[in-house]
Amino acid sequence: MNSLNTKFARGHGHVVRKHMAKALIGRAVDLLVECAVRSAQCQVPGAPETSHPAPRTTTIVHGVVTDVMTEAGTPKLIVGGTRYDLSQILTTMPASLDLQLQTLH
């Protein structure tokens, strides 16, 4: 019976992740993004242009989930027009609460 449960979980895990992702539409999220220093999301002013691989850095992207798309069977969150994986989520909150917190600062 255990192997049957495992097969069911593996076969339906993608459905659960897709439902989780869709439930985040309209919510504010903070996402951990690792990228090259010269990439658009992690630009560092004055970073030298070289032919060597760009150093890696992490940054936190904040925004509202506007859509979910599936890429190779895996749901991706769309935030600010960019795709992100569910595993990159650090925090999530209703967008209305996020707006209230922003007006306090």
C-alpha positions as CSV (number, residue, x, y, z in Angstrom):
1,M,0.0,0.0,0.0
2,N,2.9,2.4,0.7
3,S,4.2,2.1,-2.8
4,L,0.7,2.9,-4.1
5,N,0.6,6.1,-2.0
6,T,4.1,7.1,-3.2
7,K,3.1,6.6,-6.9
8,F,-0.1,8.7,-6.3
9,A,2.0,11.5,-4.6
10,R,4.5,11.6,-7.4
11,G,1.8,11.5,-10.1
12,H,-0.3,14.3,-8.5
13,G,2.4,16.5,-7.0
14,H,2.4,18.7,-10.0
15,V,-1.3,19.2,-9.7
16,V,-0.9,20.3,-6.0
17,R,2.0,22.7,-6.9
18,K,-0.1,24.2,-9.7
19,H,-3.0,24.8,-7.3
20,M,-0.6,26.4,-4.8
21,A,0.8,28.7,-7.5
22,K,-2.6,29.8,-8.7
23,A,-3.6,30.5,-5.1
24,L,-0.8,33.1,-5.0
25,I,-2.2,35.2,-7.9
26,G,-2.8,38.7,-6.6
27,R,-0.6,38.2,-3.5
28,A,2.6,40.2,-2.8
29,V,5.7,38.0,-2.6
30,D,9.4,38.4,-1.8
31,L,11.5,36.1,-3.9
32,L,15.2,35.1,-3.5
33,V,16.9,35.4,-6.8
34,E,20.5,34.3,-7.6
35,C,21.9,35.8,-10.7
36,A,24.9,37.1,-12.5
37,V,26.0,40.6,-11.4
38,R,25.6,41.9,-14.9
39,S,22.1,40.6,-15.4
40,A,19.1,43.0,-15.5
41,Q,17.8,42.1,-12.1
42,C,21.2,42.3,-10.3
43,Q,22.9,45.2,-12.0
44,V,25.8,46.7,-10.1
45,P,26.7,50.1,-11.2
46,G,30.3,50.3,-12.4
47,A,30.7,46.5,-12.7
48,P,33.5,45.8,-15.2
49,E,32.7,44.1,-18.5
50,T,34.9,41.0,-18.9
51,S,34.9,37.8,-20.9
52,H,35.0,35.8,-17.6
53,P,31.9,34.4,-16.1
54,A,30.0,37.1,-14.1
55,P,30.2,36.7,-10.4
56,R,27.0,35.5,-8.7
57,T,25.0,37.4,-6.2
58,T,21.6,37.1,-4.6
59,T,18.9,39.7,-4.3
60,I,15.3,39.9,-3.1
61,V,12.7,40.7,-5.6
62,H,9.4,42.1,-4.3
63,G,6.2,42.3,-6.3
64,V,2.7,40.9,-6.9
65,V,2.0,37.6,-8.6
66,T,0.1,38.4,-11.7
67,D,-0.1,35.0,-13.4
68,V,1.1,31.4,-13.4
69,M,2.4,29.6,-16.4
70,T,3.6,26.0,-16.7
71,E,7.1,25.3,-18.0
72,A,8.1,21.7,-18.6
73,G,5.2,20.6,-16.3
74,T,6.4,23.0,-13.5
75,P,4.3,26.0,-12.4
76,K,6.1,29.3,-12.6
77,L,5.0,32.5,-10.9
78,I,4.9,35.7,-13.0
79,V,6.0,38.7,-11.0
80,G,6.9,41.9,-12.8
81,G,6.8,40.1,-16.2
82,T,9.5,37.6,-15.0
83,R,9.1,33.8,-14.3
84,Y,10.0,32.5,-10.8
85,D,9.9,29.1,-9.2
86,L,7.8,28.4,-6.2
87,S,11.0,27.4,-4.3
88,Q,12.2,31.0,-4.6
89,I,9.4,32.4,-2.3
90,L,10.6,33.9,1.0
91,T,7.4,35.6,2.1
92,T,3.8,36.1,0.9
93,M,1.0,38.3,2.0
94,P,-2.2,39.8,0.7
95,A,-1.4,42.7,-1.7
96,S,-3.8,44.9,0.3
97,L,-1.7,44.4,3.5
98,D,1.5,45.0,1.5
99,L,0.1,48.3,0.3
100,Q,-0.8,49.3,3.9
101,L,2.7,48.5,5.1
102,Q,4.3,50.5,2.2
103,T,2.3,53.6,3.1
104,L,3.6,53.4,6.7
105,H,7.2,53.7,5.6
